[in-house]
């Protein structure tokens, strides 16, 4: 809204300095600051309200014993994240942009699915929350809408079903008729991957914040004709607007971490993790960096892989030998490290370091080709 207001006033009265609101770099910066301020302001209020409602986390009996002390910590803190992202995006971005509308749609719908899941678990006391197939349905709907939009909207026409191959120069991969199923899979996979990673104080939020820093740079250069030409990557007109959206995620993430880092005052719950994970996948899809996801989101990828390997190996050994065996002491893998004696902050910080390394490698892929 402010984006249009200041642009209108500048055109009408030619007010010195108002032209700055046209620049992505300025709007992205102020979007991040706005998101951070909102998170700091509403965070304590929402946490207190959740405490009054006794909306506390229920700790699984089969989980690490050290987590039992976290029982009762307010969850559904994803509301802080969502509000701190949505408001700056509406204020400072071009909300007519298809890139912004698709990312905002995914954030809101998946956040709503996560909210229903959290509500059923902590308010209605349903042990499993929202039935898995309904949760999956929400993720599939988001993936389908994003896939169809990119496939048919004219602004995506030049590279609609294509993606760039990391570390290869002037080489794209065309998914052709498999594109929409691939998009659905990516949105579902990233949404669930971040959800699985959200098991330690600050782990998922900190990791996604680092990842978003890389995506902000990628979005900016992809939407800039000079930088995209210099880096020899596909030029995607309008994709730079996503930088404002991503900046809001970074600001909201830093604000939420203030309350979420060890020892956490609040958990994001599925309200935050499903939304952030889905948006991670959507942004990668929109800027044609789908194949970078396993590298850029390496922590999320390994967390998910550890769960899959654990379950497959357990079922295989149970069928083969009559007794199920495990690869890890517990999955996702962050719980394995807890059970071998690593302190929770140590695990989180080391996962942060790994994420930073993966972010640097992902950004280096623009030149190492």
C-alpha positions as CSV (number, residue, x, y, z in Angstrom):
1,X,0.0,0.0,0.0
2,X,2.7,2.5,0.9
3,X,4.5,1.4,-2.3
4,X,1.6,2.8,-4.4
5,X,1.0,5.7,-2.1
6,X,4.5,7.1,-2.2
7,X,4.8,6.4,-5.9
8,X,1.5,8.3,-6.5
9,X,2.5,11.2,-4.4
10,X,5.9,11.4,-6.1
11,X,4.2,11.5,-9.6
12,X,1.7,14.0,-8.4
13,X,3.9,16.4,-6.5
14,X,7.4,15.4,-7.5
15,X,8.4,15.3,-3.8
16,X,12.2,15.1,-3.4
17,X,13.3,11.8,-1.9
18,X,10.0,9.9,-2.6
19,X,11.5,8.3,-5.7
20,X,13.5,6.1,-3.4
21,X,10.4,3.9,-2.8
22,X,10.8,2.6,-6.3
23,X,14.1,0.9,-5.5
24,X,14.0,-2.8,-4.5
25,X,17.0,-2.4,-2.2
26,X,15.3,0.3,-0.1
27,X,11.9,-1.4,0.0
28,X,13.6,-4.7,0.9
29,X,15.5,-3.1,3.7
30,X,12.5,-1.3,5.1
31,X,10.4,-4.5,4.7
32,X,12.9,-6.4,6.9
33,X,12.9,-3.6,9.5
34,X,9.1,-3.5,9.6
35,X,8.9,-7.3,10.0
36,X,11.4,-7.2,12.8
37,X,9.6,-4.4,14.6
38,X,6.2,-6.2,14.3
39,X,7.7,-9.4,15.6
40,X,9.2,-7.6,18.6
41,X,6.0,-5.8,19.3
42,X,3.4,-8.6,18.9
43,X,5.7,-11.4,20.1
44,X,5.3,-10.9,23.9
45,X,1.6,-10.2,23.5
46,X,0.9,-13.4,21.5
47,X,3.1,-15.4,23.9
48,X,1.2,-14.1,26.9
49,X,-2.1,-14.7,25.2
50,X,-1.1,-18.3,24.4
51,X,0.0,-18.8,28.0
52,X,-3.3,-17.6,29.3
53,X,-5.1,-20.0,26.9
54,X,-2.7,-22.7,28.1
55,X,-1.8,-23.5,24.6
56,X,1.2,-25.6,25.5
57,X,3.3,-28.1,23.6
58,X,2.7,-31.7,24.3
59,X,5.9,-33.7,24.4
60,X,5.9,-37.2,22.9
61,X,6.7,-40.0,25.3
62,X,9.0,-41.6,22.8
63,X,11.0,-38.4,22.4
64,X,14.2,-37.5,24.2
65,X,13.7,-37.3,28.0
66,X,15.4,-33.9,28.1
67,X,12.4,-32.5,26.1
68,X,10.0,-33.2,28.9
69,X,11.0,-29.9,30.6
70,X,9.6,-28.2,27.5
71,X,6.1,-29.4,28.1
72,X,3.7,-26.5,28.4
73,X,5.8,-24.1,26.4
74,X,3.4,-22.1,24.2
75,X,3.1,-23.3,20.6
76,X,1.3,-21.8,17.6
77,X,4.0,-19.1,17.7
78,X,3.9,-19.3,13.9
79,X,1.2,-16.6,14.2
80,X,4.0,-14.1,15.1
81,X,5.9,-15.1,12.0
82,X,2.9,-15.0,9.6
83,X,1.7,-11.5,10.8
84,X,5.3,-10.1,10.7
85,X,5.7,-11.3,7.1
86,X,2.2,-10.5,5.7
87,X,2.0,-6.9,6.9
88,X,5.3,-5.7,5.4
89,X,4.7,-7.5,2.2
90,X,1.3,-5.7,1.8
91,X,2.9,-2.4,2.7
92,X,6.1,-2.4,0.7
93,X,5.8,-4.8,-2.2
94,X,4.1,-4.6,-5.6
95,X,1.1,-6.8,-4.7
96,X,0.0,-6.9,-8.3
97,X,3.1,-9.0,-9.0
98,X,2.4,-12.7,-9.8
99,X,5.6,-13.6,-7.9
100,X,4.3,-11.9,-4.7
101,X,0.8,-13.2,-5.1
102,X,1.9,-16.8,-5.5
103,X,4.3,-16.7,-2.6
104,X,1.7,-14.9,-0.4
105,X,-1.0,-17.5,-1.4
106,X,1.3,-20.4,-0.4
107,X,2.3,-18.7,2.9
108,X,-1.3,-18.0,3.9
109,X,-2.9,-21.4,2.9
110,X,-0.1,-23.5,4.3
111,X,-0.1,-21.4,7.5
112,X,-3.8,-22.0,7.8
113,X,-3.4,-25.7,7.4
114,X,-0.7,-25.6,10.1
115,X,-2.9,-23.5,12.3
116,X,-5.8,-26.0,12.1
117,X,-3.3,-28.8,12.8
118,X,-2.0,-27.0,15.9
119,X,-5.5,-26.0,17.0
120,X,-6.7,-29.6,16.9
121,X,-3.6,-30.8,18.8
122,X,-3.3,-28.2,21.6
123,X,-6.9,-26.9,21.9
124,X,-9.1,-29.9,21.0
125,X,-6.5,-32.3,22.4
126,X,-6.5,-34.6,19.3
127,X,-3.2,-36.5,19.6
128,X,-2.4,-36.5,15.9
129,X,-4.0,-33.1,15.0
130,X,-5.2,-32.7,11.5
131,X,-5.5,-36.0,9.6
132,X,-2.4,-36.5,7.4
133,X,-4.4,-36.7,4.1
134,X,-6.0,-33.3,4.7
135,X,-2.7,-31.8,5.5
136,X,-1.3,-33.3,2.3
137,X,-4.4,-32.0,0.4
138,X,-3.5,-28.5,1.4
139,X,0.1,-28.9,0.2
140,X,-1.1,-30.4,-3.1
141,X,-3.5,-27.5,-3.7
142,X,-0.7,-25.0,-3.2
143,X,1.6,-26.9,-5.5
144,X,-1.1,-27.3,-8.1
145,X,-1.9,-23.6,-8.1
146,X,1.7,-22.6,-8.3
147,X,2.4,-25.1,-11.0
148,X,-0.6,-24.1,-13.2
149,X,0.2,-20.4,-12.7
150,X,3.8,-20.8,-13.9
151,X,2.8,-23.1,-16.7
152,X,0.1,-20.8,-18.1
153,X,0.7,-17.2,-17.1
154,X,2.4,-15.1,-19.8
155,X,5.0,-13.6,-17.6
156,X,6.5,-17.1,-17.0
157,X,6.1,-18.2,-20.6
158,X,9.8,-18.1,-21.7
159,X,11.0,-20.5,-19.0
160,X,7.8,-21.9,-17.7
161,X,8.7,-25.6,-17.4
162,X,12.4,-25.2,-17.4
163,X,14.9,-25.0,-14.5
164,X,18.6,-24.1,-14.4
165,X,21.2,-26.8,-13.8
166,X,23.6,-25.7,-11.0
167,X,27.3,-25.6,-11.8
168,X,26.6,-25.8,-15.6
169,X,26.8,-22.9,-17.9
170,X,23.9,-22.2,-20.4
171,X,22.2,-25.4,-19.6
172,X,18.6,-25.8,-18.5
173,X,16.5,-28.8,-17.9
174,X,12.9,-28.9,-19.2
175,X,10.4,-31.0,-17.1
176,X,7.9,-30.6,-19.9
177,X,4.6,-32.4,-19.0
178,X,6.0,-33.6,-15.7
179,X,6.4,-30.0,-14.5
180,X,3.2,-29.6,-12.5
181,X,3.7,-33.0,-10.6
182,X,7.3,-31.9,-9.9
183,X,6.1,-28.6,-8.5
184,X,3.5,-30.3,-6.3
185,X,6.2,-32.7,-5.0
186,X,8.6,-29.9,-4.3
187,X,6.1,-27.8,-2.3
188,X,5.0,-30.9,-0.3
189,X,8.5,-32.0,0.3
190,X,9.9,-28.7,1.5
191,X,6.9,-28.0,3.6
192,X,7.2,-31.3,5.4
193,X,11.1,-31.1,5.6
194,X,11.0,-27.8,7.6
195,X,8.3,-29.3,9.7
196,X,10.5,-32.3,10.6
197,X,13.4,-30.0,11.4
198,X,11.4,-28.0,13.9
199,X,12.4,-30.1,16.8
200,X,15.0,-28.0,18.7
201,X,14.9,-24.5,20.0
202,X,15.7,-22.1,17.1
203,X,16.8,-24.8,14.7
204,X,14.2,-24.5,11.9
205,X,13.8,-20.8,12.2
206,X,17.5,-20.0,12.2
207,X,18.2,-22.4,9.3
208,X,15.4,-21.0,7.1
209,X,16.6,-17.5,7.8
210,X,20.1,-18.3,6.5
211,X,18.6,-20.0,3.5
212,X,16.4,-17.0,2.8
213,X,19.4,-14.7,2.7
214,X,20.7,-16.7,-0.3
215,X,17.3,-16.7,-2.0
216,X,17.1,-13.0,-1.6
217,X,20.4,-12.6,-3.4
218,X,19.3,-15.0,-6.1
219,X,15.9,-13.3,-6.6
220,X,17.5,-9.9,-6.9
221,X,20.1,-10.9,-9.5
222,X,17.6,-13.0,-11.4
223,X,15.3,-10.0,-11.8
224,X,18.1,-7.6,-12.7
225,X,19.0,-7.6,-16.4
226,X,22.6,-6.3,-15.7
227,X,23.5,-8.8,-13.0
228,X,21.8,-11.7,-14.7
229,X,23.7,-11.0,-17.8
230,X,27.0,-10.7,-15.9
231,X,26.4,-14.0,-14.1
232,X,25.1,-15.6,-17.2
233,X,21.9,-16.8,-15.6
234,X,18.3,-16.6,-16.9
235,X,16.8,-13.2,-16.6
236,X,13.3,-13.3,-15.0
237,X,11.6,-9.9,-15.3
238,X,9.7,-9.1,-12.1
239,X,11.3,-11.8,-10.0
240,X,13.3,-9.2,-8.1
241,X,10.1,-8.2,-6.3
242,X,10.4,-11.4,-4.3
243,X,13.4,-9.8,-2.6
244,X,10.9,-7.6,-0.6
245,X,8.9,-10.7,0.4
246,X,12.1,-12.6,1.4
247,X,13.4,-9.7,3.4
248,X,10.2,-9.7,5.4
249,X,10.8,-13.4,6.1
250,X,14.3,-12.6,7.3
251,X,13.1,-9.8,9.5
252,X,10.3,-11.9,11.0
253,X,12.7,-14.8,11.5
254,X,15.2,-12.7,13.4
255,X,12.4,-11.3,15.5
256,X,10.9,-14.7,16.2
257,X,14.4,-16.1,17.1
258,X,14.5,-13.6,19.9
259,X,11.8,-15.6,21.6
260,X,12.5,-19.0,20.1
261,X,16.2,-19.6,20.8
262,X,17.3,-21.8,23.7
263,X,15.5,-21.9,26.1
264,X,12.5,-21.2,23.9
265,X,9.7,-19.0,25.2
266,X,7.5,-20.1,22.3
267,X,7.5,-22.7,19.5
268,X,6.4,-21.9,15.9
269,X,4.3,-25.1,15.6
270,X,3.0,-26.4,12.3
271,X,1.5,-22.9,11.8
272,X,5.0,-21.6,11.1
273,X,6.9,-24.6,9.8
274,X,4.5,-25.8,7.1
275,X,4.2,-22.2,5.8
276,X,7.9,-21.4,5.8
277,X,8.8,-24.7,4.2
278,X,6.2,-24.4,1.5
279,X,7.4,-20.8,0.7
280,X,11.0,-22.0,0.6
281,X,10.0,-24.4,-2.2
282,X,7.7,-21.9,-4.0
283,X,10.5,-19.2,-4.2
284,X,13.0,-21.8,-5.5
285,X,10.4,-22.8,-8.2
286,X,9.6,-19.2,-9.2
287,X,13.3,-18.2,-9.7
288,X,14.1,-21.5,-11.4
289,X,16.5,-22.9,-8.7
290,X,14.6,-26.1,-7.9
291,X,17.6,-28.3,-8.4
292,X,19.6,-26.3,-5.8
293,X,17.1,-27.2,-3.1
294,X,19.0,-30.4,-1.8
295,X,22.2,-28.3,-1.5
296,X,20.8,-25.0,-0.3
297,X,18.4,-26.7,2.1
298,X,20.9,-29.4,2.9
299,X,19.9,-29.6,6.6
300,X,16.2,-30.0,5.7
301,X,17.2,-32.6,3.2
302,X,19.3,-34.7,5.6
303,X,16.7,-34.4,8.4
304,X,14.0,-35.8,6.0
305,X,16.4,-38.5,4.6
306,X,17.2,-39.6,8.2
307,X,13.5,-40.2,8.9
308,X,13.0,-42.1,5.6
309,X,16.1,-44.3,6.1
310,X,15.2,-45.1,9.7
311,X,11.7,-46.2,8.8
312,X,12.7,-48.2,5.7
313,X,15.6,-50.0,7.5
314,X,13.4,-50.7,10.6
315,X,10.6,-52.3,8.4
316,X,13.2,-54.2,6.4
317,X,15.0,-55.7,9.4
318,X,11.7,-56.5,11.1
319,X,10.5,-58.4,8.0
320,X,13.9,-60.1,7.4
321,X,15.0,-60.9,11.0
322,X,11.8,-60.6,13.0
323,X,13.1,-57.7,15.0
324,X,13.3,-54.1,13.8
325,X,16.7,-52.4,13.9
326,X,17.6,-48.7,13.7
327,X,20.3,-46.8,11.9
328,X,20.1,-43.8,14.3
329,X,19.3,-43.7,18.0
330,X,16.3,-41.6,17.0
331,X,15.1,-39.7,14.0
332,X,15.1,-36.9,12.7
333,X,18.8,-36.8,13.0
334,X,19.0,-33.9,15.5
335,X,17.5,-36.2,18.1
336,X,20.2,-38.8,17.4
337,X,22.9,-36.2,18.3
338,X,21.0,-35.3,21.5
339,X,21.0,-39.0,22.5
340,X,24.8,-39.3,21.9
341,X,25.3,-36.5,24.4
342,X,25.4,-33.3,22.4
343,X,23.8,-30.3,24.2
344,X,20.9,-28.8,22.3
345,X,22.5,-25.3,21.6
346,X,25.6,-27.2,20.3
347,X,23.6,-29.1,17.8
348,X,21.7,-26.0,16.7
349,X,24.9,-23.9,16.2
350,X,26.7,-26.7,14.3
351,X,23.7,-27.1,12.0
352,X,23.8,-23.3,11.5
353,X,27.5,-23.5,10.5
354,X,26.7,-26.3,8.0
355,X,23.9,-24.2,6.6
356,X,26.1,-21.2,6.1
357,X,28.7,-23.3,4.3
358,X,25.9,-24.7,2.0
359,X,24.6,-21.2,1.4
360,X,28.1,-20.1,0.3
361,X,28.5,-23.1,-2.0
362,X,25.0,-22.5,-3.5
363,X,25.9,-18.8,-4.2
364,X,29.2,-19.9,-5.6
365,X,27.4,-22.1,-8.1
366,X,26.6,-18.9,-10.1
367,X,30.2,-18.5,-11.0
368,X,31.6,-22.1,-10.7
369,X,30.3,-23.3,-14.0
